[in-house]
Amino acid sequence: LASAPITRDNVTFAGDKVTRRILLSFEGQLLLQPILAQRLNHVIRPEIYRGAYESDGSLYSYIRYRRTGTYEPLSFVDVQNGQFSPGTFRSKIVIVGLDTQSSTDDYVLTPYSRYPLAMSRVEAQANVLDTLIQNNGIRRADDWFDFLLTLSVAYTTVLIVWSVPPVLGILMLLGQAGAFALFAYTLFAF
């Protein structure tokens, strides 16, 4: 038996109550999501998951969310009454939970939506499992890359400020911000 928590960034990390992270192991003990994923992807050691990192004695990774509604829900009443097609549950992991929109405790905030009922905890668990099974967690950039990016932004900014007239400088700084935003988006998307 293992626990399968859905984490929220309350105090330790961002503090905005958004669910971003998968808790892979706590105090050296594997949790349920990596145990289930291990049966399909054969990743034995959780530290080799893509994007895995250690913090405060626990091992985490970032969730690669899919669009809300990607995993088709099925009403428990429909299942109980036999109203589902044959093969619906073949080769699938079935997660049972609530999606009644009656309590915000049954839902999570995601990096893509701060709407309190945007994604159920059940669908968040499906995203966690999918991320682990596909082993496609979001990986942080290396420190050397962060340093080079910061250095290039700083150098370009100083160069613009000292070498062009103020109005042109403002336009160039806005262009620089747009170019770096596009660059960051492209890196994140791929």
N, C-alpha and C positions, 0 to 999 in steps of 0.2 A: 504494500500500500504506500502511495506517495502523494504528496500535496501538489496542487496545480494552481498556484496563485496567479492572479492578474495584478500586476503592480501599477501603482500610480505615483507620479512624481509629486509627492506632497511636500517634503521638507528637504530630503537629502540631495536631490538633483535640481530640477528646474523649479519646483514649487508651484506649478500651475495645474496640478492634478491630471495631467495628460498621461495616457498609457503609451509608453514608447518602448519599454524594455521587457525582455524575456528574462526571468530569473531561471538560469539553467541549473545551478546548484547552490545550496545554502549550507555552510559549514561542512563542505565536502560531501554532502548528500545530494544525489541527483533527484530532480523533481520529475513529476509525471510526464510533462510535455517532452523532454528529451528522451525519457525512457520509451515512450510510444514512438517517437520519430526514429529512434535507434533501430527499431524492428524493420523499418523500411529503407533507411539510408545507410545503415551499418556504421554510423559514426559512434565509435566506442567511447572516446574521451571528449567531454563537452568543451574543453578548451580549444579544440580544433574547429569548432563551428565558425563559420565566416562571421567576423565582427565580434567574436567573444572577447570580453575583457573582465578583469578582476577589480572589485571595489569592496572594501570593508569585509573581506573574507568570503564574499559571494562571487559567483560567476554570472555575468549578464551578456546579453546580446541585444541588438535593436530589432524590432519587428518591422518586416517589410509588409506594410498594409496593402491590401487590395481594396478596390472600390466597395462601399457598402452594398450589400445584396449579392456579392459574388457567390457566396455559399447559400444555396437555396434552402430555406427553412421548410420544415414539414410539421404540420400540426400533430401533436401527440394524440389528439382525439381522432384525426384521420387515420393514424397508424393503428390505434386501438380498434377502429371500425373496419380495418382492412382496406381503406381507400388509398392505396398506393400501387404503383405498377410493379410487376415482378422485376427483380434485379435492382430495385431502388437502393438497397443496402449492400449489394454485392461489392466487395473490394473497397469499402468505405469505412472511415472512422466516423462513428455517430456520436455527437455531443448532445446531451439532453440538458435543456435549460429553459429559462423564461425569456419571452420576447412579447410581453403584453402591453408595454408602454404605460404601466401603472405605477412604476417606481423608478426613479433615477438611479437607485442603487444597482439595478440590473443592467446598467449601461455604462460605457466608458467614453471619455473624451479622447479623440485621436489627434495626431499632428495635423490632420486634414480638416477636422471639424470640432468646434467647441460647443456645438449644439448638444444639450444634455441627453437627448435620445437618439443621437446619430448612429451609434453602433452598440448592439447588445454585447454583453459579456460573452455570450455563447459564440457570436461571430468573431469577437476578439480572440477567443481561444482557438477558433478555426484558423485565424491569421497567424497565430503563434505556431500552431502545428504545421501549417503550410510553410512558414519561414524555415522551421527546423528540418522538415522533410526535404525541402528543396535545397537546404543549406545555402540560402541566399540572403542572410542577414545583412543589414547595412553596416559597412565597415568605416571606421573613422580614418581620416587622412593621417598619414605619418607626421610626426613633429617637424621633420625637415621640410616637408611640403608646406605646412602651416607657416613656418619661418620664412621660406622663400616667397610665398604669396603675400605675407605681411610686408616683407621688405620691398617687393615690387610695387605694392600699392603705395607705400610710404614714399618711395623714390619717385614714382610717377607724379604723386600729389605735389611733392616739393618742387619738382621740375616745372610743373604747370604753374604753380603759384609764383615762382621767381622769374619765369621767362616770358609770360604773356600778359597782355592787358587784363584788368579785372573782369570785364564782361565776357571776353573770350575765355578767360580762365574758368569762370563759373560754368560756361557751356561745356568746356572740355572736362571739368570735374564730373559733371552730370553724365557725360558720355563715358567717362572712365567707370563710374559707378554702374552704369548700365552694362558695360562690357564685362566687368567682373561678376555682376549678378548673372548674366547669361552664361559665363564660364562656369560659375558655381552650380547653376541649375543643370547644365550639361553633365558635369561630373557626377552630380547626385542622381540624375536620371539613368546614367549608364553604370 
